[in-house]
Structure formats: structure tokens, C-alpha cells
Amino acid sequence: MIADLVVAFGGDTDFDSDALVWGGTPAALAELLLAWHDLGVDGFRLRPAVNHTDLPAITDHVVPALQRAGRFRAGYPDGETLRERLGLPLAANRYAPVRSS
């Protein structure tokens, strides 16, 4: 199960949305996400209500709190590509010369 939340740190939670709306602090949101994860929620879709204020709060405060709790990755393995992460084969290079026999 994935939880879908509109995140509004500015306090305005009057949104017409099919998602739950969060209007607390970044620290309280991190605690909520950790508690939900403990209850079996697999992931979270966080939708900033106002990108220029809510997105930085998520990236600067919520994500580090989840990383400190060991619940969010702190990086990717060196050299890992998205294709490798998804288990896809190496893509053919369409610019590589074709050798005729």
C-alpha cells in the first residue's frame, strides 16, 4: 500500500484533493511516515502544495529525518544506472558502427 499526501507546511489545508492533506511540521510528518511504515505502508507519494516552500521543506527536513532513521537511502551505488536499478538489459547503442560480414 502506498500513502498519497498533499503536504502543506504553510498551514493552508483547504485543498480539493483525492489525497490526504498534511498541515503539520516537517518533523511531525517524518514521525507520521515512520509510524505508517511500521504499520505496513510500503511507500509514500508526497505532493507539495506550494512547490517553492513545501518541496524544500521535504528535501531539507523530512528526507534527512527519514535517512537518520535508516528508512530512506542516503545515496546510490557508484556507477549504478537507472536501467541496472530496474533490472533492465543494457540498451543497444544506435550510434555504434554496424559491421557487415
C-alpha positions in Angstrom: 0.0 0.0 0.0 1.2 3.5 -0.9 0.0 6.6 1.0 -0.8 9.7 -1.0 -0.4 13.0 0.8 -0.6 16.7 -0.2 2.0 18.4 2.0 1.2 22.0 3.1 3.6 23.2 5.7 2.2 26.8 5.4 -0.9 25.7 7.3 -3.4 26.0 4.5 -5.0 22.6 4.3 -8.2 23.6 2.4 -7.4 21.6 -0.8 -9.8 19.9 -3.2 -7.7 16.7 -3.5 -8.3 12.9 -3.6 -5.2 12.6 -1.3 -4.9 13.2 2.4 -3.7 16.7 3.3 -0.9 17.2 5.8 -0.6 20.6 7.6 1.9 20.0 10.4 5.6 20.4 10.8 8.3 18.6 8.8 9.4 16.7 12.0 5.9 15.6 12.7 5.5 14.4 9.1 8.6 12.4 9.3 7.3 10.8 12.6 4.0 10.0 10.9 5.7 8.4 7.9 7.8 6.3 10.1 4.8 5.2 12.1 2.8 4.3 9.0 5.8 2.4 7.6 5.9 0.4 10.9 2.2 -0.4 10.3 3.0 -1.8 6.8 2.7 1.1 4.4 5.2 0.4 1.6 5.8 3.9 0.3 4.6 7.5 0.2 3.7 9.9 -2.5 4.3 13.4 -1.1 2.8 16.2 -3.2 4.0 19.7 -2.2 1.0 22.1 -2.0 3.3 25.0 -2.9 6.5 23.9 -4.7 8.7 26.8 -3.7 8.1 26.4 0.1 6.9 22.8 0.7 9.3 21.0 -1.6 12.4 22.4 0.1 11.0 21.5 3.5 10.5 18.0 2.3 14.0 17.7 0.9 15.8 19.6 3.6 14.0 18.3 6.7 11.7 15.3 6.1 14.2 13.3 3.9 17.1 13.7 6.3 15.0 12.7 9.3 14.0 9.5 7.4 17.6 8.9 6.5 18.7 9.2 10.1 16.1 6.7 11.0 17.5 4.3 8.4 14.3 4.3 6.3 15.4 6.3 3.3 18.5 5.7 1.1 21.4 8.2 1.5 22.7 7.5 -2.0 23.0 5.1 -4.9 25.8 2.6 -5.5 28.6 4.2 -7.6 28.1 3.9 -11.3 24.6 2.4 -11.0 22.3 3.3 -13.8 18.5 3.5 -13.8 18.4 0.6 -16.2 20.5 -1.5 -13.8 18.4 -0.5 -10.8 15.3 -1.6 -12.7 16.9 -4.9 -13.8 16.8 -4.0 -17.5 19.4 -5.1 -20.0 22.0 -2.7 -21.4 20.5 -0.6 -24.2 21.9 -1.0 -27.7 23.9 2.0 -28.9 22.2 3.2 -32.1 25.3 5.3 -32.9 27.8 2.4 -32.8 29.1 1.5 -36.2 27.4 -1.5 -37.8 29.9 -4.1 -39.1 28.9 -6.0 -42.1 30.3 -9.5 -42.6 
